[in-house]
Amino acid sequence: MKTWLLLGALQLSLVGIGCGGTLDGVNDDGDGGGTASSGSGEPAGSGSGGPASSGSGGPAATGTGGGSGPGPGGTGSGGPASSGSGGPVTTGGGPDPGNTCTEVDSCPFEAGVEIDCRKRFMYGVNYAWRDFGADFSGQRQWSQAGVSGKRDRVLADLRDMRAHGVDVVRWWIYPRIYGDALVMDGQGNPTGLGGTSTQDILAALELADQAEVNLMFTLFSFDGFYKTSHNPPSGLSVASLGPIVADASRRARLIENVVRPIARTVASSPHRHRNVAWDVINEPEWAMTGPSLYGGDPAFEGDASKFDLVTHAQMEALAKESAAVLRAETGTPVSVGSAAIKWGQAWTHADVDFYQVHMYGWVNEWYPYNTPLSEFNLTDKPVVMGEFPINLVDMDVQYDRFVSDLYNIGYAGALSWSYTDGNFPWAPARNAVKAFADQHACETRY
């Protein structure tokens, strides 16, 4: 989802649960977390980054952070079985390149994403944060803890998700490069993970295991391309990824000093199997400019007044280089969270394992959600609907019909938006989320 919209205006379980198993120890009375303002339009905020309940990109007063919204005009979006040494993983949660699966999959969903020899309909919800920009690093100047410092609250959220049928949770690590997030040198190049990032990633995996859910970590978002600011209203510095991604040598430092340490942290965890997928970047198209490289897709028209824009080739390089590292270190499949299927060909050469597209009312008006994927020439890899409004606002369809249609026309999964965004509230919809999972109890659980 476009958090800047929100911002400025935002397997059996892999090891633990049997196919169609029961929800052992899950609390069924969670309230869905806090709320944050957001919308369904394209990025349109000032991006000041300070804490605000209006969804300006900083944490909201409720503790859930800003929101993110998906399309133009709005204000408000396994695992490896390594020894834990942090080195490359050769077996585990990614696609099985050697076709070495020996067990018969008891309930394969043929169009699904394959994780650890199981093909499933990737089903769940976007978290996408409890505190925007703080979950994976903390932010001292906002007095906000990372995941490792708010374990009880996060565990309650994850258990509520699990109790209502969620199997996969899409969770953003660095939506914007605020304050403590990364360690930067004097030239503005990242030299390592900042704050409590390492502890928070490990805590997230541990809590996911306790709650019996799986995680799709999203490394970055287009929000990270807001122009650098050293004196925002929040008092935090904001670093832009734009100049780093545009320069091959600086991008290499980002990969080696940020992407690889994140991947190795995951690989070192005894709960690494809970990381079933990676998303390199959320809705990168909003931070891009110029023509598309492939398939006659429309040009990219990011807002140069707010963002340090990059070309398709430069963003594709970020995706490909990150994918190579993530796959080598964890063995887990990789995607890119595309803002809309109108850019359906944009990431077909980015070395991803499955495609991911987002759907909101403004997209559906021109590219109906139930259009066969063959009409978009997206049939060579699984396609997951990585975001859609859980309340189906601006779309004349109910949740059960929407998700069932995706299931029946060959999508590989559906992850609704979102658990903590008040404009797309979880609580009124969570029973519908559970009902679909109950109808497909085996096919929706890794």
N, C-alpha and C positions, 0 to 999 in steps of 0.2 A: 504494500500500500504506500501511497505517497505520503510519507510522514511529513514531508515539507508542507503538504497541503494542510496536514494536521498541524504541522510545526508552525509554519509561518502564517498560515492564513489570515506529519509521520511515518510366540512365533509359535503357534507357539510364539511368545515374545522372543526376541533374538536368543535369549537363553532361558527365560523364566516362565512364560505363561503358555499353556497349551492352546492349540488352535480352538477358538471358541470357548476358552476356559472361563472360570469364574473370576470375579473381581475381589480377590482375597484381600481383606483388610482395608478396603476402600471406603472412605467416608462419603456418604451420599448427600450430605447436607451443606456442601460449600455454597457460597453465595456468589461466586463468579468474580471475585476480586473487585478492584476499584474501577473507576470510570475515568475517561479522558475525552476531551472533545476532539472531533475529527470530522471528516466529510468524505465525499466521494468524488471530488474534483481533482484536477491536476495541481501540482505544486503551485502555491500562490502566497507564500508567507514571507515575512521579512527575515526569518531565520536567525533571530537574535540569540536564541539558545538559552535564554534565562528561564528559570522555573516559572511556570504560569499555568493556570487551570484552563486557559483558552487553547492549549495545544500548540504553543509557540515553539515547541521542540525541546523544552526543558521539562523537568518533572512537574506534574500537576500536584495540586494541593492534596489530592487523595493518595498520592504515592504511586500512581500508575504511569506517570509520564505523559508526554504529548501524544497526539494521535497521528495518523497518517492517512492520507486519502488517495484514491486511485486515479483520478482522471481529470481532464481539463475542467476548469471553472469552479472548483470547490475549495474548501478550506480545510479540509481536514483529511496509512499502511504498513543385527548388524555387525555389528561392528567387528572390527578386526580382532583377531585372536592372537595378538602379539604377546611377547613375554613381558611387556611393560617397560622395555628398555628405551623406548622413544625412537627406535629406528624404524625403517620401512616395514610394513606388514605385508605378508605374502598370502595370508589366508584370512577369511573372516567375512565382513559384512558387505563387501562390494559385489559387483557382478562377477561371475565365475568365468574368467577368460579361458580357462583350460577345460571347461565343461566337466568338472570333476565331481559334480553332485552325485552322491550315491544313494541318498534316501529319496523315496517317492514323495512328492509334495501332495499332501492329502486334500488340499482344496485350492489349487492354483487359480488365480485370476489372470487369465492369459494376457490381458492388456496391461497388467500391472508392472510395477518396478520390482526387479528381483533383488532381494536382500538375503544373503546367507542361504541361497538355494530355495528361497520361498518367493513366489510371485504373488503379491497382494495389491489390493486397492488401497493406496496410501491415504489413510483417513484420519482427520483430526482437526486441529484449530491452530491459528496463529496466537502466540502468547501476547504480542511479540516482544513484550517487555513488561516488567512490573514497574521499573523506574527507568524512563527513557535515558539512555546514555550512561547509566550507572550500574546496570545489572552485572556487567563484566568488567569491573575495575573499581567501582565505587566512585563517588565524587565528594571529596572532603568539604569543598566550599559550599555544597548544597546539603552537607550533613547527611548524605545518603550512602548507605552500605551497598556493596555488591551482594551477589547471591549468598556468598559464604557468611555474610553478616545479617541475613534475614531469612534464615533457613526455614523457620516454622511457617512464615507467611507463604513462601514459595512452595513448600511441600503441601500446604493446604490447597493452594491453587491447582497443583498438578494432580492431587488426589481427586479434586472435584472434576477436573477434566476426565480423568480415567473413569470415574464413577458414571460419567455420562457418555461413554463410548469412544472417547478419544484414544487413539493409539500413537499418532505422531504429532509432536508439538514443534511448530516452526518458531525459532527463538533467535533474536538478533543480538550479535555480540557488540559490534561497533557501528551503530547507526550514524553517529557523528563523532568526530575526533575532538571530544571535549577534554579540557583540563587533564585529569589523571589517566585518561585512557591509554595513551602511548607515551613512551619516553622518546623525546625528539632531541636531535643535536642542534647546534647553532645555525645550521643551514636549513633547518626544517625537515630533516630526513629522519624517519623512524629508526630507532636503535634497539627497541625492545618493547615488550608488553609493560604497561604501566599499572600503577595502583595494585589492586588485589586481583588482577585479571586471571592469573594462573589458579589461585585458590578458588575463584568463582566458577571457572570452567569445570574444575574437578568437583566442586560442590553440586553444580547443576547435574552432572552425570550421576552422582551418588543419589541425589534426590529423585531424579527420574527413575532410577532403579527401585527406590523405595516405593514410588507411586505406580510403578509398572507401566510407564509410558516411554516412548522413544523420542529422540530429538533430531530435528533438522536444524543445525546451526547455520545462521546466515551471517557471514563475516562482516559485510559492509552494506551501506545503502547509498542511494543517490544523494541523500542528505549530507553525506560526508564530503560533498563537493561544494557546499556553501563556501563562499569566499572567506579567507582567513581573517580573523578578527582577534585583536589582542585586548580589547576593552569592551566586551559585550555587557549589556545590563546586568547579567548574572555574575559578572566578575570573573568568568572563566574564559580562557583562551579557546579559540576554535580554529583548528588547523584544517586546511583544505587538502583533499586528496588529488584535486585536479592537476596541479603542477607535477605531482609525484607520478601519477599514472601516465601523464603525457610524455615523460622522459624515461627512456628505457633503462638507464642506469639507476635512476632513483626508484623506478618501479621494482627493479631487482632487489633493492634494499627492503622495500615493503614486503616482498615475497619472502625473503630470507629472514628478516627480523620480526615479522608479524605473522604472516600466514604459516610458515613452517613451525614456529614455536607453539602456535595454537594447535596445529595438527599433532605435534609431538606431545603436548600436554594431554590431549584426548587419548592418544595411543598409550600413554603411561598409566591411564586410569584402570583400576580393576573393574570399572563399570563402563568401559569403552564400548561394549556391545550396544549400549543405549543410543549411541550416535549412529543412526541408520542412514543419514544423508547429509550432504553439504549444499548450501546455496551460497555462491561466491558473493553475489551482490543483489540487493533488492532494487528492482525497477531502475536499472541503470540508464534507460532511455531518456529520463528526465534530466540527466547530466551530460547529454550528448548533443552534438551539432553536426550538420552536414548530411550527405547522402548515405543511405544504407548500402552495404557492400553486396547484398544478396537479394535475389528473388523478387525484385520490384517492390519491396516494402517502401512505405513513405519515408521521407527524410526525417531526421531527428531535429527537433526545434526546442531544445532546452533554453531556459531563460538566462541569458548571459548577464543580466543585471544582478542576479542572485548567485549564480554558480560559476565556477571555473570549468567550462565545458571541455570535453575531449571528443575526439573523433571515434567513429565506429571501430576503426582499426586499433586504436589505442585501448578502448574498453575491451575489445575482443582479446587483446594481448593480456590484459589483467585476468580475464576469465580463464584463458588457456593456461597461463603460467601458474595461476592459483590451483586450477584443477589438477595439473600434473603433480604438484606438491601434495595436495590433500589426498589424492589417490595413492601416491607412493608411500606416504607416511601412515595412512589409516586403512587403505583398501576399501573405502566407503564411497558410494556413488555421489556424483556432483551434478548440480544444476545451476542455472541462472534464473532469478525471479523476474521474468519479463513483465513489463507493465500492462501489455495488451497483446492479443493475438494478431493485431494488425501489423506488428513487428515480428510475426511468427518465424521468419527466416533468419532473424538477426543472429541467433546463437547456434545455428545449425552447423557452423564450422568451428565452434569454440571448444570442442573436445569434451562436451558434457555427456553424461550417461543417460539423462532423461531431460526432457524439456519441461519448463514450468511457465505457465501464463496466468495472468490475473484478469478478473472479470468484475466490472461494476456497471451501473446503469448506462453511463456514457459509452462504454464499449459495446454493451449488448444492443444498443440502439442501431449500431452499424454492423456489428459482427455478432449475431445471435449466438448465445451460449450453446445451443443444441445443434449448431451446424456441424456436419460430419468433419472430422479432422482431415480427411482426404481433400476437402476443398481448400484447406490451408497448406496442403503439401507437407503435413506433419505426420507421417506414418512410419518413419524409419526408426523411431525411438519412442518409448512411453512418454505420455504428456500428462502432467499433473496440474490440476487447477489449484494453484498455490495460494490464491486469495479470491474470495468473493464475499459480499456482505452477508453476514449470518442472518440478518433480518430481511434480506433480498430487497432492500430499499431501492426504489426506482426500477424495479423489475417485477413484472406481473406474473409471479410464480411463487409457490410455496417451497419451503426448504426441502421437504421430502421429494417433491417432484423434481426440483432442480438437481439434487444429488443423484437421484435415481436415473435421470436422463444422462448425466455424465457417465454413470456406471454402465448404462446400456449402450451408449454410442462409442464406448471404447476409450474414455479417459482413464488414466492410470491412478487417479486419486483426487481428493477434494479436501482442502484445508480452509476452513471458513475464517473470516476476519470479524471480530477477534475477541479474545478473552477479556481484555482490559480497556477496550475503546467504547466509551459510553454512547457514541452515536450508532454503534452496531452492537447492542447489548447481548451479552452471553446468556444471562439468566432466563429471559423469556424463551430462548431458542434451545436451551440445552437438552430438554426432553426430546425434541425432534432429532437432535444430534444422536442421542442414545438410541432412539427408535430405529434409525437406519442401521446403526452398528448392530443392534440386536437382530435385525433381519438378515444381516450378512456377517454373522458372528465369527466365522472362520476367515473369510476373505478380507476382512478389514483389520486383522491382527497379525503382526509379524512375530 
